[in-house]
Amino acid sequence: MIGVGFLILLPILFVNDPDYMSLITSANILAAIAIPLAWQMSGIGRMNFGPQFFVGIGGFTAALLSIHWGWGPWQTLGVVVLFSLCLGLLLSPLTTIAHGLYFSLITLILPLMFLEVTFVYNETFQGETGLYGIAPFLELDNILIEQTVLCYCSLGLMLLFLYIVDKTLRSRIGLFAAAINDEEDVADACGLNINFWKMLCFTITSVMIGIAGWFLAHHDGTFAGITYLPLPFMIKILLVVIIGGRGELYGAIVGAYFVTILERVLTVLGAVNYVIFPLILLILLFTLPEGLYGLYRKHKYREYYPTMRVRKR
């Protein structure tokens, strides 16, 4: 509750600085992508290297509907959810067919293939320039008030995802995720329908990530595949999850703000930023294997990452 209160007060502290307001919004959206991804990683027992694929699906769906049909954000939301649901369900069998490294490689290739499609069908997706003229969430006379409201919208989306995933992992579904994450063969031998639960987890989290892409499109008014589909954006999302603490829902928020702020601070160094930024993150990966949130857990331990423990008698 203290953390949520701080996040609510944070935009007020920088209400007169659009640059910092944009920074906070970016961190909230990164966290909104990382939170369902953390659930997915535990629920299917696989590392997804292509979460930005559904960011692109949500963003381009909203952008195309808005530009060509004149739909507003709340009209496009339903289509984005439906399309992400169908595509997530279509791809969900990969969680049962592709094992280990093969699943990671397939998910890595998917957004890169989507990126190539945006170049091949340049008239539809506008290639490197991207789509523009997307209907905004709201248009106010005061730009500062508008940015503040949008910042709180991004915070609301992130907290909504946090609440949904947190409640899910604390329920029986979280216990199923723990069993699958620890040992699939044992869970299967105990009678758990692991294929069903893995496909369900992948589908739901894909829809949530697609909604994050929808928000980005309507928030920015533009959407380009070259921005969200390449490897750098994927690496940033995975670093948010891992730096914050793998599988840690609250750690995803810490990781999102840390990575976003660090990236912005290092831009003052110029081109050397592209070397120092990954170097610092690599050092943190080796020195803090449990992530930044692990520092808190050492002092006040709570098992947020779903796992099953058996006592020996």
Protein Blocks (a to p, Z undefined) as FASTA:
>chain_A
ZZmmmmmmmmmmmmmmmklmmmmmmmmmmmmmmmmmmmmmmmnopacfblmmmmmmmmmm
mmmmmmmnopafklmmmmmmmmmmmmmmmmmmmmmmpgcjlmmmmmmmmmmmmmmmmmmm
mmlnopmnopehiacfbdcfblklmmmmmmmmmmmmmmmmmmmmmmmmmmmklmmmmmmm
mommlmmmnopafklmmmmmmmmmmmmmmmmmmmmmmmnopacfklmmmmmlmmmmmmmm
mmnoghiaklmmmmmmmmmmmmmmmmmnommlmmmmmmmmmmmmmmmmnojmlmmmmmmg
cdfbgcdddddZZ
